[in-house]
Amino acid sequence: MDTSDGTATRFGGNGEVKVFYSTPFGDTNDGEQRLFLLEREGVRYMPVFRSVDSMKEFYGRMNRAAYTILEGDVQTVMDTNRSIEPMKDVGVVIEPLTASPVILTPRSD
Protein backbone atom coordinates (compact mmCIF):
# COMPACT_ATOMS: atom_id res chain seq x y z
CA MET A 1 0.00 0.00 0.00
CA ASP A 2 1.53 3.30 -1.07
CA THR A 3 -0.17 6.50 0.04
CA SER A 4 2.29 8.75 -1.72
CA ASP A 5 -0.07 11.71 -1.82
CA GLY A 6 1.08 12.61 1.70
CA THR A 7 -2.15 11.95 3.54
CA ALA A 8 -1.42 9.86 6.58
CA THR A 9 -5.14 9.63 7.17
CA ARG A 10 -5.39 7.05 4.39
CA PHE A 11 -3.02 4.77 6.33
CA GLY A 12 -5.08 2.91 8.89
CA GLY A 13 -8.12 5.05 8.25
CA ASN A 14 -7.26 8.00 10.45
CA GLY A 15 -3.48 8.34 10.75
CA GLU A 16 -3.61 7.18 14.37
CA VAL A 17 -1.85 3.86 13.81
CA LYS A 18 0.79 3.37 16.52
CA VAL A 19 4.35 3.51 15.23
CA PHE A 20 7.82 3.55 16.74
CA TYR A 21 10.54 5.94 15.62
CA SER A 22 13.61 7.82 16.79
CA THR A 23 15.29 11.13 16.28
CA PRO A 24 16.82 11.40 12.82
CA PHE A 25 20.30 12.40 14.03
CA GLY A 26 22.58 9.97 15.84
CA ASP A 27 25.89 8.18 16.19
CA THR A 28 27.18 5.20 14.26
CA ASN A 29 28.97 2.28 15.90
CA ASP A 30 32.29 3.65 14.63
CA GLY A 31 31.81 7.07 16.28
CA GLU A 32 30.55 9.07 13.31
CA GLN A 33 27.51 11.31 13.54
CA ARG A 34 24.93 11.34 10.75
CA LEU A 35 21.32 11.71 9.75
CA PHE A 36 19.44 8.43 9.65
CA LEU A 37 17.02 9.39 6.91
CA LEU A 38 16.37 7.48 3.71
CA GLU A 39 16.26 9.08 0.29
CA ARG A 40 14.37 8.22 -2.88
CA GLU A 41 14.31 10.33 -6.04
CA GLY A 42 15.68 13.34 -4.17
CA VAL A 43 13.11 13.20 -1.35
CA ARG A 44 14.19 12.34 2.19
CA TYR A 45 12.10 10.05 4.38
CA MET A 46 12.05 9.38 8.10
CA PRO A 47 11.77 5.66 8.87
CA VAL A 48 9.01 4.57 11.26
CA PHE A 49 8.09 1.07 12.35
CA ARG A 50 5.11 -0.99 13.45
CA SER A 51 7.19 -2.85 16.06
CA VAL A 52 10.23 -2.23 18.22
CA ASP A 53 11.81 -5.40 16.81
CA SER A 54 11.69 -4.15 13.22
CA MET A 55 13.11 -0.82 14.39
CA LYS A 56 16.02 -2.61 16.10
CA GLU A 57 16.67 -4.67 12.96
CA PHE A 58 16.69 -1.55 10.77
CA TYR A 59 19.05 0.47 12.98
CA GLY A 60 21.29 -2.58 13.39
CA ARG A 61 21.66 -2.74 9.60
CA MET A 62 22.22 1.02 9.48
CA ASN A 63 25.09 0.75 12.00
CA ARG A 64 23.35 3.07 14.48
CA ALA A 65 25.00 2.93 17.91
CA ALA A 66 22.19 4.09 20.18
CA TYR A 67 18.77 5.66 19.86
CA THR A 68 15.72 6.57 21.85
CA ILE A 69 12.55 4.67 21.04
CA LEU A 70 9.65 7.06 20.64
CA GLU A 71 6.04 5.97 20.23
CA GLY A 72 3.29 7.89 18.50
CA ASP A 73 1.01 7.85 15.50
CA VAL A 74 1.74 8.50 11.85
CA GLN A 75 -0.06 11.85 11.74
CA THR A 76 1.87 13.15 14.77
CA VAL A 77 5.20 12.18 13.17
CA MET A 78 4.26 14.01 9.97
CA ASP A 79 2.96 17.06 11.86
CA THR A 80 6.14 17.19 13.94
CA ASN A 81 8.29 17.00 10.80
CA ARG A 82 6.38 19.91 9.27
CA SER A 83 6.84 21.99 12.44
CA ILE A 84 10.67 21.75 12.32
CA GLU A 85 12.19 23.88 9.57
CA PRO A 86 14.94 21.43 8.45
CA MET A 87 12.39 18.57 8.43
CA LYS A 88 9.57 20.31 6.50
CA ASP A 89 10.43 18.48 3.29
CA VAL A 90 10.89 15.05 4.91
CA GLY A 91 8.30 12.35 4.32
CA VAL A 92 7.70 9.14 6.24
CA VAL A 93 8.37 5.55 5.22
CA ILE A 94 6.68 2.86 7.30
CA GLU A 95 8.59 -0.42 7.61
CA PRO A 96 11.38 0.36 5.12
CA LEU A 97 12.84 -3.18 5.25
CA THR A 98 9.67 -4.89 4.07
CA ALA A 99 8.84 -5.82 0.49
CA SER A 100 6.06 -3.22 0.43
CA PRO A 101 6.93 -0.22 2.60
CA VAL A 102 4.29 2.49 2.94
CA ILE A 103 5.62 5.81 1.62
CA LEU A 104 4.07 9.10 2.72
CA THR A 105 5.51 12.04 0.84
CA PRO A 106 5.84 15.41 2.58
CA ARG A 107 2.87 17.67 2.00
CA SER A 108 3.43 21.17 0.81
CA ASP A 109 1.21 23.58 2.70
N, CA, C and O atoms as a GROMACS GRO file, in nm:
protein
  436
    1MET      N    1   0.084  -0.118   0.000
    1MET     CA    2   0.000   0.000   0.000
    1MET      C    3   0.088   0.123   0.000
    1MET      O    4   0.171   0.139   0.089
    2ASP      N    5   0.073   0.209  -0.095
    2ASP     CA    6   0.153   0.330  -0.107
    2ASP      C    7   0.060   0.450  -0.109
    2ASP      O    8  -0.016   0.470  -0.204
    3THR      N    9   0.067   0.530  -0.003
    3THR     CA   10  -0.017   0.650   0.004
    3THR      C   11   0.071   0.771  -0.023
    3THR      O   12   0.084   0.859   0.062
    4SER      N   13   0.128   0.774  -0.140
    4SER     CA   14   0.229   0.875  -0.172
    4SER      C   15   0.174   1.015  -0.191
    4SER      O   16   0.250   1.106  -0.225
    5ASP      N   17   0.045   1.035  -0.170
    5ASP     CA   18  -0.007   1.171  -0.182
    5ASP      C   19   0.013   1.250  -0.053
    5ASP      O   20  -0.028   1.366  -0.045
    6GLY      N   21   0.076   1.189   0.048
    6GLY     CA   22   0.108   1.261   0.170
    6GLY      C   23   0.000   1.262   0.274
    6GLY      O   24   0.016   1.328   0.376
    7THR      N   25  -0.108   1.193   0.255
    7THR     CA   26  -0.215   1.195   0.354
    7THR      C   27  -0.206   1.074   0.443
    7THR      O   28  -0.242   0.963   0.404
    8ALA      N   29  -0.156   1.095   0.563
    8ALA     CA   30  -0.143   0.986   0.658
    8ALA      C   31  -0.278   0.932   0.699
    8ALA      O   32  -0.288   0.820   0.749
    9THR      N   33  -0.381   1.009   0.679
    9THR     CA   34  -0.514   0.963   0.717
    9THR      C   35  -0.558   0.842   0.637
    9THR      O   36  -0.644   0.767   0.682
   10ARG      N   37  -0.504   0.823   0.519
   10ARG     CA   38  -0.539   0.705   0.439
   10ARG      C   39  -0.474   0.580   0.494
   10ARG      O   40  -0.520   0.470   0.463
   11PHE      N   41  -0.368   0.593   0.574
   11PHE     CA   42  -0.302   0.477   0.633
   11PHE      C   43  -0.373   0.444   0.763
   11PHE      O   44  -0.367   0.522   0.858
   12GLY      N   45  -0.439   0.331   0.768
   12GLY     CA   46  -0.508   0.292   0.889
   12GLY      C   47  -0.636   0.367   0.912
   12GLY      O   48  -0.692   0.361   1.021
   13GLY      N   49  -0.684   0.438   0.814
   13GLY     CA   50  -0.812   0.505   0.825
   13GLY      C   51  -0.806   0.644   0.881
   13GLY      O   52  -0.877   0.732   0.832
   14ASN      N   53  -0.724   0.668   0.983
   14ASN     CA   54  -0.726   0.800   1.045
   14ASN      C   55  -0.588   0.853   1.083
   14ASN      O   56  -0.580   0.956   1.149
   15GLY      N   57  -0.482   0.786   1.044
   15GLY     CA   58  -0.348   0.834   1.075
   15GLY      C   59  -0.306   0.808   1.218
   15GLY      O   60  -0.197   0.849   1.258
   16GLU      N   61  -0.391   0.741   1.296
   16GLU     CA   62  -0.361   0.718   1.437
   16GLU      C   63  -0.307   0.578   1.463
   16GLU      O   64  -0.320   0.526   1.574
   17VAL      N   65  -0.248   0.516   1.364
   17VAL     CA   66  -0.185   0.386   1.381
   17VAL      C   67  -0.057   0.406   1.462
   17VAL      O   68   0.024   0.494   1.431
   18LYS      N   69  -0.039   0.324   1.566
   18LYS     CA   70   0.079   0.337   1.652
   18LYS      C   71   0.204   0.296   1.575
   18LYS      O   72   0.207   0.192   1.510
   19VAL      N   73   0.306   0.380   1.583
   19VAL     CA   74   0.436   0.351   1.522
   19VAL      C   75   0.546   0.384   1.622
   19VAL      O   76   0.526   0.458   1.718
   20PHE      N   77   0.663   0.329   1.594
   20PHE     CA   78   0.782   0.355   1.674
   20PHE      C   79   0.883   0.424   1.584
   20PHE      O   80   0.894   0.392   1.465
   21TYR      N   81   0.958   0.518   1.640
   21TYR     CA   82   1.054   0.594   1.562
   21TYR      C   83   1.159   0.652   1.655
   21TYR      O   84   1.149   0.637   1.777
   22SER      N   85   1.258   0.717   1.600
   22SER     CA   86   1.361   0.782   1.679
   22SER      C   87   1.396   0.915   1.617
   22SER      O   88   1.346   0.951   1.510
   23THR      N   89   1.482   0.987   1.684
   23THR     CA   90   1.529   1.113   1.628
   23THR      C   91   1.611   1.083   1.503
   23THR      O   92   1.673   0.977   1.495
   24PRO      N   93   1.612   1.171   1.406
   24PRO     CA   94   1.682   1.140   1.282
   24PRO      C   95   1.834   1.151   1.291
   24PRO      O   96   1.904   1.098   1.205
   25PHE      N   97   1.886   1.219   1.392
   25PHE     CA   98   2.030   1.240   1.402
   25PHE      C   99   2.087   1.150   1.510
   25PHE      O  100   2.028   1.139   1.618
   26GLY      N  101   2.200   1.085   1.483
   26GLY     CA  102   2.258   0.997   1.584
   26GLY      C  103   2.400   0.955   1.549
   26GLY      O  104   2.458   1.000   1.451
   27ASP      N  105   2.453   0.868   1.633
   27ASP     CA  106   2.590   0.818   1.619
   27ASP      C  107   2.591   0.679   1.556
   27ASP      O  108   2.500   0.598   1.577
   28THR      N  109   2.696   0.653   1.480
   28THR     CA  110   2.718   0.520   1.426
   28THR      C  111   2.805   0.441   1.523
   28THR      O  112   2.862   0.499   1.616
   29ASN      N  113   2.815   0.311   1.502
   29ASN     CA  114   2.897   0.228   1.590
   29ASN      C  115   3.045   0.262   1.582
   29ASN      O  116   3.121   0.227   1.673
   30ASP      N  117   3.088   0.328   1.475
   30ASP     CA  118   3.229   0.366   1.464
   30ASP      C  119   3.254   0.511   1.503
   30ASP      O  120   3.359   0.566   1.469
   31GLY      N  121   3.160   0.573   1.573
   31GLY     CA  122   3.182   0.707   1.628
   31GLY      C  123   3.145   0.824   1.539
   31GLY      O  124   3.161   0.939   1.580
   32GLU      N  125   3.097   0.798   1.421
   32GLU     CA  126   3.055   0.907   1.331
   32GLU      C  127   2.916   0.955   1.372
   32GLU      O  128   2.840   0.882   1.435
   33GLN      N  129   2.886   1.079   1.334
   33GLN     CA  130   2.751   1.131   1.354
   33GLN      C  131   2.689   1.152   1.217
   33GLN      O  132   2.755   1.197   1.124
   34ARG      N  133   2.558   1.119   1.205
   34ARG     CA  134   2.493   1.134   1.075
   34ARG      C  135   2.342   1.139   1.091
   34ARG      O  136   2.287   1.111   1.197
   35LEU      N  137   2.278   1.176   0.982
   35LEU     CA  138   2.132   1.171   0.975
   35LEU      C  139   2.091   1.031   0.932
   35LEU      O  140   2.146   0.976   0.837
   36PHE      N  141   1.995   0.975   1.000
   36PHE     CA  142   1.944   0.843   0.965
   36PHE      C  143   1.810   0.860   0.893
   36PHE      O  144   1.706   0.816   0.941
   37LEU      N  145   1.818   0.923   0.778
   37LEU     CA  146   1.702   0.939   0.691
   37LEU      C  147   1.729   0.860   0.564
   37LEU      O  148   1.844   0.838   0.527
   38LEU      N  149   1.625   0.817   0.499
   38LEU     CA  150   1.637   0.748   0.371
   38LEU      C  151   1.605   0.846   0.260
   38LEU      O  152   1.538   0.946   0.284
   39GLU      N  153   1.652   0.818   0.141
   39GLU     CA  154   1.626   0.908   0.029
   39GLU      C  155   1.583   0.828  -0.093
   39GLU      O  156   1.637   0.722  -0.123
   40ARG      N  157   1.485   0.883  -0.163
   40ARG     CA  158   1.437   0.822  -0.288
   40ARG      C  159   1.398   0.934  -0.382
   40ARG      O  160   1.314   1.018  -0.350
   41GLU      N  161   1.459   0.933  -0.500
   41GLU     CA  162   1.431   1.033  -0.604
   41GLU      C  163   1.440   1.176  -0.550
   41GLU      O  164   1.357   1.261  -0.582
   42GLY      N  165   1.542   1.200  -0.468
   42GLY     CA  166   1.568   1.334  -0.417
   42GLY      C  167   1.483   1.376  -0.298
   42GLY      O  168   1.497   1.488  -0.249
   43VAL      N  169   1.395   1.289  -0.251
   43VAL     CA  170   1.311   1.320  -0.135
   43VAL      C  171   1.360   1.238  -0.016
   43VAL      O  172   1.383   1.117  -0.028
   44ARG      N  173   1.376   1.304   0.098
   44ARG     CA  174   1.420   1.234   0.219
   44ARG      C  175   1.298   1.184   0.297
   44ARG      O  176   1.192   1.248   0.299
   45TYR      N  177   1.317   1.068   0.362
   45TYR     CA  178   1.210   1.005   0.438
   45TYR      C  179   1.260   0.962   0.575
   45TYR      O  180   1.371   0.911   0.589
   46MET      N  181   1.176   0.983   0.675
   46MET     CA  182   1.205   0.938   0.810
   46MET      C  183   1.146   0.798   0.827
   46MET      O  184   1.028   0.777   0.803
   47PRO      N  185   1.229   0.701   0.869
   47PRO     CA  186   1.177   0.566   0.887
   47PRO      C  187   1.096   0.555   1.016
   47PRO      O  188   1.138   0.604   1.121
   48VAL      N  189   0.981   0.490   1.008
   48VAL     CA  190   0.901   0.457   1.126
   48VAL      C  191   0.861   0.310   1.116
   48VAL      O  192   0.864   0.252   1.008
   49PHE      N  193   0.824   0.252   1.228
   49PHE     CA  194   0.809   0.108   1.235
   49PHE      C  195   0.684   0.068   1.312
   49PHE      O  196   0.638   0.140   1.400
   50ARG      N  197   0.630  -0.047   1.276
   50ARG     CA  198   0.511  -0.100   1.345
   50ARG      C  199   0.548  -0.175   1.472
   50ARG      O  200   0.462  -0.199   1.557
   51SER      N  201   0.676  -0.214   1.485
   51SER     CA  202   0.719  -0.285   1.606
   51SER      C  203   0.860  -0.239   1.645
   51SER      O  204   0.937  -0.192   1.562
   52VAL      N  205   0.890  -0.255   1.773
   52VAL     CA  206   1.023  -0.223   1.822
   52VAL      C  207   1.126  -0.317   1.760
   52VAL      O  208   1.238  -0.276   1.730
   53ASP      N  209   1.088  -0.443   1.740
   53ASP     CA  210   1.181  -0.540   1.681
   53ASP      C  211   1.224  -0.501   1.540
   53ASP      O  212   1.342  -0.512   1.506
   54SER      N  213   1.130  -0.455   1.458
   54SER     CA  214   1.169  -0.415   1.322
   54SER      C  215   1.253  -0.288   1.325
   54SER      O  216   1.339  -0.268   1.239
   55MET      N  217   1.228  -0.202   1.423
   55MET     CA  218   1.311  -0.082   1.439
   55MET      C  219   1.455  -0.121   1.476
   55MET      O  220   1.550  -0.068   1.420
   56LYS      N  221   1.469  -0.214   1.569
   56LYS     CA  222   1.602  -0.261   1.610
   56LYS      C  223   1.675  -0.325   1.492
   56LYS      O  224   1.795  -0.302   1.473
   57GLU      N  225   1.605  -0.404   1.413
   57GLU     CA  226   1.667  -0.467   1.296
   57GLU      C  227   1.716  -0.361   1.197
   57GLU      O  228   1.828  -0.370   1.146
   58PHE      N  229   1.633  -0.261   1.170
   58PHE     CA  230   1.669  -0.155   1.077
   58PHE      C  231   1.793  -0.079   1.125
   58PHE      O  232   1.889  -0.064   1.049
   59TYR      N  233   1.791  -0.032   1.250
   59TYR     CA  234   1.905   0.047   1.298
   59TYR      C  235   2.030  -0.039   1.315
   59TYR      O  236   2.141   0.013   1.307
   60GLY      N  237   2.014  -0.168   1.338
   60GLY     CA  238   2.129  -0.258   1.339
   60GLY      C  239   2.195  -0.263   1.201
   60GLY      O  240   2.317  -0.256   1.190
   61ARG      N  241   2.113  -0.274   1.098
   61ARG     CA  242   2.166  -0.274   0.960
   61ARG      C  243   2.226  -0.139   0.922
   61ARG      O  244   2.318  -0.133   0.841
   62MET      N  245   2.174  -0.032   0.979
   62MET     CA  246   2.222   0.102   0.948
   62MET      C  247   2.344   0.141   1.031
   62MET      O  248   2.396   0.252   1.017
   63ASN      N  249   2.390   0.050   1.120
   63ASN     CA  250   2.509   0.075   1.200
   63ASN      C  251   2.487   0.188   1.302
   63ASN      O  252   2.581   0.260   1.336
   64ARG      N  253   2.365   0.202   1.350
   64ARG     CA  254   2.335   0.307   1.448
   64ARG      C  255   2.370   0.256   1.587
   64ARG      O  256   2.326   0.149   1.628
   65ALA      N  257   2.448   0.336   1.661
   65ALA     CA  258   2.500   0.293   1.791
   65ALA      C  259   2.393   0.292   1.899
   65ALA      O  260   2.379   0.193   1.972
   66ALA      N  261   2.319   0.398   1.912
   66ALA     CA  262   2.218   0.409   2.018
   66ALA      C  263   2.107   0.501   1.969
   66ALA      O  264   2.128   0.585   1.882
   67TYR      N  265   1.991   0.483   2.025
   67TYR     CA  266   1.877   0.566   1.986
   67TYR      C  267   1.769   0.555   2.093
   67TYR      O  268   1.762   0.457   2.167
   68THR      N  269   1.687   0.656   2.098
   68THR     CA  270   1.572   0.657   2.185
   68THR      C  271   1.453   0.605   2.107
   68THR      O  272   1.432   0.642   1.991
   69ILE      N  273   1.375   0.519   2.168
   69ILE     CA  274   1.255   0.467   2.104
   69ILE      C  275   1.138   0.556   2.143
   69ILE      O  276   1.101   0.564   2.260
   70LEU      N  277   1.081   0.622   2.044
   70LEU     CA  278   0.965   0.706   2.064
   70LEU      C  279   0.842   0.635   2.008
   70LEU      O  280   0.853   0.558   1.913
   71GLU      N  281   0.728   0.660   2.068
   71GLU     CA  282   0.604   0.597   2.022
   71GLU      C  283   0.501   0.705   1.994
   71GLU      O  284   0.485   0.799   2.072
   72GLY      N  285   0.431   0.691   1.885
   72GLY     CA  286   0.329   0.788   1.850
   72GLY      C  287   0.245   0.736   1.735
   72GLY      O  288   0.242   0.616   1.709
   73ASP      N  289   0.178   0.827   1.667
   73ASP     CA  290   0.101   0.785   1.550
   73ASP      C  291   0.157   0.853   1.426
   73ASP      O  292   0.232   0.950   1.436
   74VAL      N  293   0.120   0.803   1.312
   74VAL     CA  294   0.174   0.850   1.185
   74VAL      C  295   0.149   1.000   1.166
   74VAL      O  296   0.238   1.073   1.125
   75GLN      N  297   0.028   1.044   1.194
   75GLN     CA  298  -0.006   1.185   1.174
   75GLN      C  299   0.079   1.276   1.262
   75GLN      O  300   0.122   1.382   1.218
   76THR      N  301   0.104   1.235   1.388
   76THR     CA  302   0.187   1.315   1.477
   76THR      C  303   0.330   1.325   1.425
   76THR      O  304   0.390   1.432   1.431
   77VAL      N  305   0.384   1.215   1.374
   77VAL     CA  306   0.520   1.218   1.317
   77VAL      C  307   0.524   1.317   1.201
   77VAL      O  308   0.616   1.398   1.192
   78MET      N  309   0.427   1.310   1.112
   78MET     CA  310   0.426   1.400   0.997
   78MET      C  311   0.406   1.546   1.040
   78MET      O  312   0.470   1.636   0.986
   79ASP      N  313   0.318   1.570   1.137
   79ASP     CA  314   0.296   1.706   1.186
   79ASP      C  315   0.422   1.761   1.252
   79ASP      O  316   0.456   1.878   1.235
   80THR      N  317   0.491   1.676   1.329
   80THR     CA  318   0.614   1.719   1.394
   80THR      C  319   0.719   1.754   1.290
   80THR      O  320   0.787   1.856   1.302
   81ASN      N  321   0.734   1.670   1.188
   81ASN     CA  322   0.829   1.700   1.080
   81ASN      C  323   0.800   1.836   1.018
   81ASN      O  324   0.891   1.916   0.997
   82ARG      N  325   0.675   1.863   0.990
   82ARG     CA  326   0.638   1.991   0.927
   82ARG      C  327   0.662   2.110   1.019
   82ARG      O  328   0.677   2.222   0.971
   83SER      N  329   0.666   2.088   1.150
   83SER     CA  330   0.684   2.199   1.244
   83SER      C  331   0.831   2.234   1.266
   83SER      O  332   0.860   2.336   1.329
   84ILE      N  333   0.923   2.152   1.216
   84ILE     CA  334   1.067   2.175   1.232
   84ILE      C  335   1.123   2.214   1.096
   84ILE      O  336   1.118   2.136   1.001
   85GLU      N  337   1.176   2.333   1.087
   85GLU     CA  338   1.219   2.388   0.957
   85GLU      C  339   1.304   2.292   0.874
   85GLU      O  340   1.272   2.270   0.757
   86PRO      N  341   1.413   2.232   0.928
   86PRO     CA  342   1.494   2.143   0.845
   86PRO      C  343   1.423   2.013   0.805
   86PRO      O  344   1.470   1.941   0.717
   87MET      N  345   1.310   1.982   0.870
   87MET     CA  346   1.239   1.857   0.843
   87MET      C  347   1.111   1.878   0.761
   87MET      O  348   1.039   1.782   0.734
   88LYS      N  349   1.082   2.001   0.721
   88LYS     CA  350   0.957   2.031   0.650
   88LYS      C  351   0.940   1.951   0.522
   88LYS      O  352   0.828   1.918   0.484
   89ASP      N  353   1.048   1.920   0.456
   89ASP     CA  354   1.042   1.848   0.329
   89ASP      C  355   1.076   1.700   0.344
   89ASP      O  356   1.117   1.636   0.247
   90VAL      N  357   1.060   1.646   0.464
   90VAL     CA  358   1.090   1.506   0.491
   90VAL      C  359   0.958   1.428   0.501
   90VAL      O  360   0.869   1.465   0.578
   91GLY      N  361   0.947   1.321   0.425
   91GLY     CA  362   0.830   1.235   0.432
   91GLY      C  363   0.850   1.126   0.535
   91GLY      O  364   0.943   1.132   0.616
   92VAL      N  365   0.765   1.027   0.531
   92VAL     CA  366   0.770   0.914   0.624
   92VAL      C  367   0.765   0.786   0.542
   92VAL      O  368   0.689   0.775   0.446
   93VAL      N  369   0.846   0.688   0.581
   93VAL     CA  370   0.837   0.555   0.522
   93VAL      C  371   0.815   0.457   0.637
   93VAL      O  372   0.893   0.450   0.731
   94ILE      N  373   0.706   0.382   0.626
   94ILE     CA  374   0.668   0.286   0.730
   94ILE      C  375   0.720   0.149   0.691
   94ILE      O  376   0.691   0.098   0.582
   95GLU      N  377   0.798   0.090   0.782
   95GLU     CA  378   0.858  -0.042   0.761
   95GLU      C  379   0.945  -0.048   0.635
   95GLU      O  380   0.912  -0.119   0.540
   96PRO      N  381   1.055   0.028   0.633
   96PRO     CA  382   1.138   0.036   0.512
   96PRO      C  383   1.206  -0.095   0.472
   96PRO      O  384   1.248  -0.108   0.356
   97LEU      N  385   1.218  -0.192   0.561
   97LEU     CA  386   1.284  -0.318   0.525
   97LEU      C  387   1.190  -0.420   0.463
   97LEU      O  388   1.235  -0.525   0.416
   98THR      N  389   1.062  -0.392   0.461
   98THR     CA  390   0.967  -0.489   0.407
   98THR      C  391   0.961  -0.481   0.255
   98THR      O  392   1.012  -0.387   0.194
   99ALA      N  393   0.899  -0.580   0.195
   99ALA     CA  394   0.884  -0.582   0.049
   99ALA      C  395   0.792  -0.471  -0.001
   99ALA      O  396   0.805  -0.426  -0.115
  100SER      N  397   0.701  -0.427   0.083
  100SER     CA  398   0.606  -0.322   0.043
  100SER      C  399   0.596  -0.212   0.148
  100SER      O  400   0.495  -0.202   0.217
  101PRO      N  401   0.701  -0.130   0.162
  101PRO     CA  402   0.693  -0.022   0.260
  101PRO      C  403   0.586   0.079   0.220
  101PRO      O  404   0.558   0.098   0.102
  102VAL      N  405   0.528   0.144   0.319
  102VAL     CA  406   0.429   0.249   0.294
  102VAL      C  407   0.504   0.382   0.290
  102VAL      O  408   0.573   0.417   0.386
  103ILE      N  409   0.490   0.455   0.181
  103ILE     CA  410   0.562   0.581   0.162
  103ILE      C  411   0.463   0.696   0.168
  103ILE      O  412   0.366   0.701   0.092
  104LEU      N  413   0.488   0.790   0.258
  104LEU     CA  414   0.407   0.910   0.271
  104LEU      C  415   0.495   1.029   0.238
  104LEU      O  416   0.585   1.064   0.314
  105THR      N  417   0.469   1.091   0.126
  105THR     CA  418   0.551   1.204   0.084
  105THR      C  419   0.518   1.326   0.169
  105THR      O  420   0.407   1.336   0.222
  106PRO      N  421   0.613   1.419   0.182
  106PRO     CA  422   0.584   1.541   0.258
  106PRO      C  423   0.480   1.624   0.185
  106PRO      O  424   0.485   1.638   0.063
  107ARG      N  425   0.389   1.678   0.260
  107ARG     CA  426   0.287   1.767   0.200
  107ARG      C  427   0.342   1.906   0.192
  107ARG      O  428   0.416   1.950   0.280
  108SER      N  429   0.308   1.976   0.088
  108SER     CA  430   0.343   2.117   0.081
  108SER      C  431   0.219   2.195   0.119
  108SER      O  432   0.113   2.182   0.058
  109ASP      N  433   0.235   2.278   0.221
  109ASP     CA  434   0.121   2.358   0.270
  109ASP      C  435   0.118   2.493   0.205
  109ASP      O  436   0.030   2.573   0.234
   0.00000   0.00000   0.00000
